[in-house]
Amino acid sequence: MAARIRKGDRVVVIAGRDKGKVGEVLKVLPKEKRVIVQGVMLVKKHRKPSLRDPGGIVMQEAPIHVSNVMHVDPKDGRPTRIGFKILEDGRKVRYAKRSGELIDR
């Protein structure tokens, strides 16, 4: 699986209960083909108190399948597919197929 979605990318959810939400990828889990997106798929976790944590019910992001998210086009903010191209200097970079804009920094 090519690394189409990486940590720090802005993505939009295209399916599920959080459809339409936009957020930043916090973590990528390549073996499970899932990503954790900021503010998306919030679930309640019951935590035991510890020395540095008071415990209680905590809201946190749960992983979402990579097929349910798409990149946000840097030009117009709409969902876009990702392509790969090789630049003149030999670097392989990702680009938005909708606008042709480069995604890699």
C-alpha positions as CSV (number, residue, x, y, z in Angstrom):
1,M,0.0,0.0,0.0
2,A,1.5,3.3,-1.0
3,A,1.6,6.0,1.6
4,R,-1.2,8.1,0.2
5,I,-2.2,9.4,3.6
6,R,0.4,10.5,6.1
7,K,0.6,12.1,9.5
8,G,-0.2,15.8,9.3
9,D,-2.4,15.6,6.2
10,R,-5.8,17.3,6.1
11,V,-8.6,14.9,5.2
12,V,-12.3,14.9,5.0
13,V,-14.5,11.9,6.1
14,I,-16.6,10.6,3.2
15,A,-18.5,7.8,5.0
16,G,-19.8,6.9,8.4
17,R,-21.4,8.9,11.3
18,D,-18.9,11.7,11.0
19,K,-19.4,12.2,7.2
20,G,-18.3,15.7,6.1
21,K,-16.0,16.5,9.0
22,V,-12.5,17.8,8.2
23,G,-9.5,17.1,10.4
24,E,-5.8,16.5,10.6
25,V,-4.3,13.0,10.6
26,L,-2.8,12.4,14.0
27,K,-1.6,8.8,13.5
28,V,-1.5,6.3,10.7
29,L,-1.9,2.5,11.5
30,P,-0.7,0.9,8.2
31,K,-1.0,-2.7,9.4
32,E,-4.7,-2.2,10.2
33,K,-5.2,0.2,7.3
34,R,-6.7,2.8,9.6
35,V,-6.0,6.4,10.6
36,I,-6.8,8.6,13.6
37,V,-8.2,12.0,12.6
38,Q,-8.4,14.9,15.0
39,G,-12.0,15.5,16.2
40,V,-13.4,12.6,14.2
41,M,-14.9,9.3,15.6
42,L,-14.9,10.5,19.2
43,V,-15.6,7.7,21.7
44,K,-16.0,7.6,25.5
45,K,-13.2,5.8,27.3
46,H,-13.5,4.9,31.0
47,R,-10.1,5.4,32.6
48,K,-8.9,4.3,36.0
49,P,-7.3,6.9,38.2
50,S,-3.5,6.8,38.4
51,L,-0.8,9.0,40.1
52,R,-0.8,11.6,37.3
53,D,-4.3,11.1,35.8
54,P,-7.5,11.6,37.8
55,G,-9.4,9.1,35.7
56,G,-13.1,9.2,34.8
57,I,-14.8,9.3,31.4
58,V,-12.6,10.7,28.7
59,M,-13.5,11.5,25.0
60,Q,-10.8,10.4,22.5
61,E,-10.5,9.7,18.8
62,A,-10.9,6.1,17.6
63,P,-9.3,4.8,14.4
64,I,-11.3,5.1,11.1
65,H,-10.7,3.0,8.0
66,V,-8.5,4.6,5.4
67,S,-11.2,4.0,2.7
68,N,-13.5,6.4,4.5
69,V,-11.3,9.5,4.2
70,M,-10.1,11.5,1.3
71,H,-7.5,14.3,1.0
72,V,-8.6,17.9,1.0
73,D,-7.5,19.7,-2.1
74,P,-5.1,22.5,-1.1
75,K,-6.7,24.9,-3.7
76,D,-10.4,24.7,-3.1
77,G,-10.9,22.6,0.0
78,R,-12.9,19.8,-1.7
79,P,-12.1,16.1,-1.5
80,T,-9.6,14.9,-4.1
81,R,-7.8,11.7,-5.1
82,I,-4.0,11.5,-4.8
83,G,-1.5,10.8,-7.6
84,F,2.3,10.4,-7.6
85,K,4.7,12.1,-10.0
86,I,8.5,12.2,-10.2
87,L,9.9,15.7,-10.4
88,E,13.0,16.7,-12.5
89,D,15.2,16.5,-9.5
90,G,14.2,12.8,-9.0
91,R,11.9,13.2,-6.0
92,K,8.6,11.3,-5.9
93,V,5.8,13.6,-4.7
94,R,2.1,13.4,-4.1
95,Y,-0.3,15.7,-5.9
96,A,-4.0,16.4,-5.9
97,K,-5.6,15.0,-9.1
98,R,-8.4,17.6,-8.9
99,S,-6.2,20.7,-9.2
100,G,-2.7,19.3,-9.9
101,E,-1.4,21.1,-6.8
102,L,1.6,19.4,-5.0
103,I,0.7,18.0,-1.5
104,D,4.2,17.2,-0.3
105,R,6.1,20.0,1.3
